[in-house]
Amino acid sequence: MKVEQPLHRALGLTDDELERIRERLGRDPNPTELAMYGAMWSEHCSYKSSKIHLRRLPTEGPQVLVGPGQDAGAVDVGDDLAVVFKMESHSHPSAIEPYQGAATGVGGIVRDVVSMGARPIALLDPLRFGPLTDERNRYLFEGVVAGIGGYGNCIGVPTVGGEIAFAEPHGANPTVNVMCVGVAPAERLVTGARAVADGSIMVLIGAATGRDGIGGVSVLASRTIEDDAAESRPSVQIGDPFAEKLLIEACLELVERGLLEGLQDLGGAGITCAVSESASRAGMGAVLRLDAVPVREPEMEAFEILTSESQERMLAIVAPERVPAVEDVCRRWGLACVPIGTLVPGGGLRVEVDGVIVAEVPARSLADEGPEYDRPMAPPSTGDGDIDDDPTFAMVTTAPADAFFGVLTSPNVASKRWVWEQYDWIVQGGTVVGPGGDAALIGLEGSVKAIAVSTDGKGRFGHLDPYLGAAHAVAEAARNVATVGATPLAITNCLNFGNPERPEVMWQFAESIRGMADACRVLDTPVTGGNVSFYNGSGGSAIWPTPVIGMLGVIEDHRLAVGHAFVPGTFVYLLGETFAELGGSEFADVVLGRIAGRPPALDLDRERRLQRMLIEAAALDLVSSAHDCAEGGVAVALAESAIAGGTGFAVTLPGDLPPHVVLFSESASRAVVSVSPERAARLEELASALEVPFVRIGESGGPRIVFDRIFETTVDEVSAAYEEALPKLLVG
Amino acid sequence: MSEPRPRVGVITFPGSLDDRDAIRAVETMGGRGVPIWHADASLGDVDAVILPGGFSYGDYLRTGAIARFARVMEAVAAFADAGGPVVGVCNGFQILCEAGMLPGALIRNRSLRFVCKPVDVRVETSLSALTGGLIAGDVLRMPVKHGEGQFVSTEEELRRLEGDGLVVLRYCGPDGELDDRHNVNGSTGSIAGVRNERGNVVGLMPHPEHAVDPDVGPTGGQALFASLLSFAAAKV
C-alpha cells in the first residue's frame, strides 16, 4: 500500500459510509465487519449510484415471471416453460488479465442462471475493444476470445452470439459482457419467494475457498483502473470450468429432485453476499461457521474467507433432514459439500470461527440497506460541437465502391467468423441458428418452439446522444429478434459507463436509462434485470456510454424462422424509409474519419409496426430472407445477405439522395427482405395493412452485385473482403 | 413384430458434454440410448458403446489421459475384445487413443485455436462399425469442435494405418478432394477417424451426433449412426 490510509477507505468505503455503519450498529465495526460492508456496499454489489435511476425502467408485464432483484430474470414462454436470462460485465478483470477475466465472467453468469434452477442453454458475448491496429488491444481481444472459448467450450453451453465493436475509448478499458440464457419448468424455478424455515442449513457446494479474488468487487469493479493495474492482478479470479460443469450438473440434479429450499451463486463479495442475501430475502438471520468452510491454504483470515471470490461455488439452503441426500448427490459428482451455517429467526448475521464470534451485523444492513446516491449530473460541455458538425452534408470525394469496401471491411462490420469459430456453438443440439445471423435461435427440447436472442449496443450513437443510443439499442435488439420471425418478450441489460462521480458520466447514465425505458415501454419488452458496470475509465477518460441490451424473443415454430441469406430468383424489398442520416454512422467514421453528428431519429411506433410486419411475414411463410439494416446501412445489409447465400443481386436504390447517403445512411426501422415473386403481392398487402413503407428495389440471383448507376462488383470479391478483414488485422 | 432396437450405451465421464446429444441421436436414428456412468464397473446390457465428446476431467492434463483410468474403461476394453462396437467421438477418440485401443494421438490443432465449424469428411473404408453402410469415397458433412484434434502417429504406425486400411475418415473438400486447405486441424494425412484391426473400435474427431437433425445442421451423421445400429443389431 502506497499511502497509509484508514482501513475503511482502503476497503473502498467513504467517511460518510463508515458513519452510516456506525449508526446502524450503534458501535464501531470491527475490521472483519468493515470488510463485509466494504464488499457489500461497493458500487458493484449495492448499485448505490444507479438504483435511483434504475427504478424508472419498466419491469412488469404478463410475460415476466421474475423481475429485477434476483440472480436472473425469468419470462414465461408458454408450455409451462420459463426462460431465465441475465447479462453481466467482467470488464475490469479482463483489462488486467484478459483470459481469466473473460473466462470467470462466463462462469459467474452461468451460475446466476443455475441458481434459478434453470439449465443454461446459451451464452452470448458483447465485447468492445480499442482499435486492433494497437498491439495491446490485439492482446486483450485475443485473450478475451480465448478465455470465453476456453471456459464456455468446456462446460457444454453453446456460445451462440454476441457482438463486437472497436473504438478508441475502449482501449484502456475493454468492455467484456456476457449473457446466459437458461430454461426450466416454470413451477421449478428457484426464487427467493420460497419458504425457508428456521433451522434450514446453508450448504456450501463446490470449490474450496482461497485467497483469489479478494477485493474483486471493491478494488477492481468499483474504481477506475490506474497505472498500477498489474498490482491488482491477484484480485482477478482463476477459473476452473471442469468444476463448473460438475457444479451445473449437481445443482440441477438437486433442484430436479426437489432437495433444495434455495440456491445462490457465490460471485462478487463471495460468502458474505450469498449468506446475507439469502438470509435477508427470507427475512431471517444466520449463524455462519467459518471454520467449516473448506479453504485452499491454512491460516486464512476471517475477512479473507468472507470476501474471497474463489470461483465455482454455490450456496444451497437445505432442510436439515435433506442434507444427507444433498451430500450424496454432490459426492457422486465429486464435489465438496459442507454445511457452513444455519438460518435463524431474527435478522442478525453472526459469523463464528471455532465458536468465537468474529462479526455480528444485521443481514439486511449488508444486503439491502446500502447507501443510495443521487449523484450530480451535467451534460458534457464539449458534446455540442460534435453534434452540430453533421457528416450527412459533408463533401464526399471517395468513390462509392471504395467507400463500400471500406465500410464492409471495417472490423465493426466485417465477419466475426475468426471469433465464433473458436466457440462451441452447437453443443446441446439446440442451435437452430448460430452466430452470424440477426439473432441466434435455440430450439427448446422436445418442441418446435424456439427462443431468439440478440445483444446490441450502439457505441457511436450513445456517445453522441446517450438517450438515442440506448433507445436504438433496444429497438435494434428487438428488430433483430423480429427479423428471424420471433416475438420480442423482455430484456436484460449491462450498463457500461465511466466514473459515476463525474457529473457528465452520471448524466450519460440517466439519459441512457430514459432512452431504454421509453423504448422498452413502446416495444413492450420489460426489463427483467441486468448489471451496472461503472468506473470504466482511467484518469480523465471514460469509455463511451455503452448500455448493452440482451433481448429475448420466442417463435412458436422454428421451422418458420427466417434467415438472412439470399436465394436466387426473388424480389428484393427495402422495408422502412431512408433519410439523410449519416450522423454517428460507420460510413462517417471509416470514410470521413469523423464520429460526429446527430444519430438517426427513432420513431418507436414506426419501429413497432416494422417488427410486427417481420413477425407476421415469417408466421405466414411469406419471405425467403430478412435482414436488419444497421451499421453500414442498406449497402451492408444487402451485401451480407448476398454473402450468406452466395447469391448476388441487382438493385436500384430509391429516392434522390446522393449515392453515399442512400447506400450508407443508418436510418432506423428498416429491413431488407426477399420474397419469391408469387408471394410478392401478399407481402405488399401486409406492408400496406401495417403501414410499413416498402419499395421493391430489385432481384436476387447470379454472381454479381449491382447497385444500379452507382457501382457493381461480385459476390466472390465481397465475400473474400468480408471474411478476410479481421484475420488480416490480427496479423498485426 | 418390430425389429429389436439396438441398445447403445453412452458413457458420461465427469466433464462429458455431448453425452445427451449422443443419446438423442441414437434415439432419433431408431436405437435406444442407455446412459452409463463412468464409475460403473459394468456396461449393463448394451449392443454398442459410445464415448462422447467433452472435456473429461477438464482435460487439464493430456486430453483423455485421466478418463482412460475410469472404472468403466475396463468393461469397455472387455466389450471391445469380445467384438462389441465401440465408438469414440472427439474426447472419446482421445480417450480411446490414450487407452491404447486405437493407434495414434491427438494434439493441439495446427492453428493453436479451438475450431467449431461444419466440415466434409471422406469415407475411406466400409470395414468398420461406423461405415458398414457406406462405401469409400462417400462424402459426409458434419461439424468439428475441438482444440486438440490434430491426428499424429509415428512413421511406422502411419505405414500400418495406411497399409492395413485403418483410416476410416479424412477431412476433404465438398467433392471429396484432399488438400491442405480442407485439413481443418492439420492432421497427418488429413486423418479424421481411424479403426482398430477388427474394425469394431472406431474413433473420430467430427461429431456425427450433431449431424442427425436437419433442423440444427448438416445430416452427415445419419449414415454413420445407421451403420452403427446395423452393426450392433447384427450382434444382438
Chai-1 contact restraints between the chains, C-beta under 6 A:
chainA,res_idxA,chainB,res_idxB,connection_type,confidence,min_distance_angstrom,max_distance_angstrom,comment,restraint_id
A,G149,B,F114,contact,1.0,0.0,6.0,A-B,restraint_1
A,N153,B,F114,contact,1.0,0.0,6.0,A-B,restraint_2
A,C154,B,F55,contact,1.0,0.0,6.0,A-B,restraint_3
A,G156,B,L17,contact,1.0,0.0,6.0,A-B,restraint_4
A,F242,B,G15,contact,1.0,0.0,6.0,A-B,restraint_5
A,F242,B,G58,contact,1.0,0.0,6.0,A-B,restraint_6
A,K245,B,G15,contact,1.0,0.0,6.0,A-B,restraint_7
A,L246,B,P14,contact,1.0,0.0,6.0,A-B,restraint_8
A,G334,B,P14,contact,1.0,0.0,6.0,A-B,restraint_9
A,E421,B,V115,contact,1.0,0.0,6.0,A-B,restraint_10
A,E421,B,C116,contact,1.0,0.0,6.0,A-B,restraint_11
A,E421,B,K117,contact,1.0,0.0,6.0,A-B,restraint_12
A,Q422,B,R113,contact,1.0,0.0,6.0,A-B,restraint_13
A,Q422,B,F114,contact,1.0,0.0,6.0,A-B,restraint_14
A,D424,B,C116,contact,1.0,0.0,6.0,A-B,restraint_15
A,D424,B,K145,contact,1.0,0.0,6.0,A-B,restraint_16
A,W425,B,C116,contact,1.0,0.0,6.0,A-B,restraint_17
A,I426,B,P143,contact,1.0,0.0,6.0,A-B,restraint_18
A,I426,B,H210,contact,1.0,0.0,6.0,A-B,restraint_19
A,V427,B,L17,contact,1.0,0.0,6.0,A-B,restraint_20
A,G429,B,D21,contact,1.0,0.0,6.0,A-B,restraint_21
A,T431,B,V216,contact,1.0,0.0,6.0,A-B,restraint_22
A,V432,B,D215,contact,1.0,0.0,6.0,A-B,restraint_23
A,V432,B,V216,contact,1.0,0.0,6.0,A-B,restraint_24
